[in-house]
Amino acid sequence: MKLLKDILYKVKINAVSGNTSVSVNKIEFDSRKIESKDVFVALVGTLSDGHDYITKAINNGAIAIVCQKLPEKLEDNVTYIEVENSNEALAFMAANYYENPSENLKLVGTTGTNGKTTVSSLLYQLFKKAGYKVGLLSTVKIMVDDTTYETSHTTPDSLTINRFLKLMNDEGVEFCFMEVSSHGIHQKRTEGLHFEGGIFTNLSHDHLDYHSTFAEYRDVKKAFFDGLPKTAFALVNTDDKNGLVMLQNTNAKKYTYALKTYADYKAQILENQFGGLLLKLNDNEVWTKLIGNFNAYNLLAIYATSELLGLQNEESLRYISELESVSGRFEYFVSDEKITAIVDYAHTPDALKNVLETINSIRTKNEELITVVGCGGDRDATKRPKMGHIASALSTKVVFTSDNPRTEDAQSILNDIEAGVEPQNFKKVLSILDRKQAIKTACQLAQPNDIILIAGKGHETYQDINGVKNDFDDYRIVSELLKQLQK
């Protein structure tokens, strides 16, 4: 049990009704999870408003209510705290409740449109190889040193973040690497956390269903760097024009990385093939198993971060050469028939373009590049024709298909994608609604030495259709289908 007034430290409070010296059990923002003597935080979400569930929370045993607007009727023996922003309040309360665990480890956040998962996951790998106890908060999974926990959000809610950071404290974790999404920043989930550093990868077209303009999307990312303390570092990719924008108002120590422009950390691609990359990182050459220009940026960010966190360059380079690709990020295999199958999470125009350009820079042009791709439903629809244009322009054959349609009509999504195909590319394109059938068709079209790219879902092991998550794993399915066709 903790005193309510103690977990309200740093919360911006407008009004109080009741006693803040009461002992509370735990914090919840879901009224269904409320038990005796809990605090209920009423969050204002995009789909529901927690203020509508205050009465239910009290009936379930809530002893205190944190909200942005006080109810008309205030119950006896319940403390009400009116705050400016309940999401921000929850973040500070969560940090206080779990005894500010981020202050006891070196927490590094990575933000950007593409590369967050790869950079965070590879930093986790590298520091594990260096012998440290390490944590990871990512789209793919949460790691507390060697223990894996499933995750469903790029940036979890504030309670989940602090609960796992506290668990990391208990397990003696020294470093933690965390993906920081624009949703997470906007919803104040990272408030109250103490960051050792922040990394900016890039910014391109995404999430405009949530952020009304690209400028708003950029400024939300920038807010993360604006909030870094002067003791932290801010590392940004200056080949992206938004990189220097991220540094404008930060108090953190500023560092840059780039392949094309002057920067503190520079990389040069010496060799790029399906076997891996030969890179020159500053003045040091290193061979890595990862592939493509986009991974050159990721590896450069990792190299820079490891130095900023105190690793010796020689040590970092040795571990970089041993790093394995992240699940669903340019994950590939070659079948017995010499067909290369690649599964990648690319679900934005820029990410898809990067992957296709990487494949085209490696292949000899004597083989076909067959791309299977779709777009998610209930998400930014303006990127769909752009995805269609890029896929059809940079592939020799394309199969448009369903991704995660969610509550949208899958055929309508396909129509949006097809609208971006230019007339000269019409003959390249097939549209097959059923994703498994689309992958099977790509496998049937492929000849020895051809390349199949299955884009959009990457590490996901489900397909979301009308709220039901059906079992679906691109990598497993293409592996099975290619084996069947070889028989």
Secondary structure, 3 states (H helix, E strand, C coil): CEEHHHHCCCCCEEEEECCCCCEECCEECCHHHCCCCCEEECCECCCCEHHHHHHHHHHCCCCEEEECCCCCCCCCCCEEEEECCHHHHHHHHHHHHCCCHHHHCEEEEEECCCCHHHHHHHHHHHHHHCCCCEEEECCCCEEECCEEECCCCCCCCHHHHHHHHHHHHHCCCCEEEEECCHHHHHCCCCCCCCCCEEEECCCCCCCCCCCCCHHHHHHHHHHHHHCCCCCCEEEEECCCCCHHHHHCCCCCEEEEEECCCCCCEEEEEEEEECCEEEEEECCEEEEECCCCHHHHHHHHHHHHHHHHCCCCHHHHHHHHCCCCCCCCCCEEEECCCCCEEEEECCCCHHHHHHHHHHHHHHCCCCCCEEEEECCCCCCCHHHHHHHHHHHHHHCCEEEECCCCCECCCHHHHHHHHHCCCCHHHHHHEEECCCHHHHHHHHHHHCCCCCEEEEECCCCCCEEEECCEEEECCHHHHHHHHHHHHHC
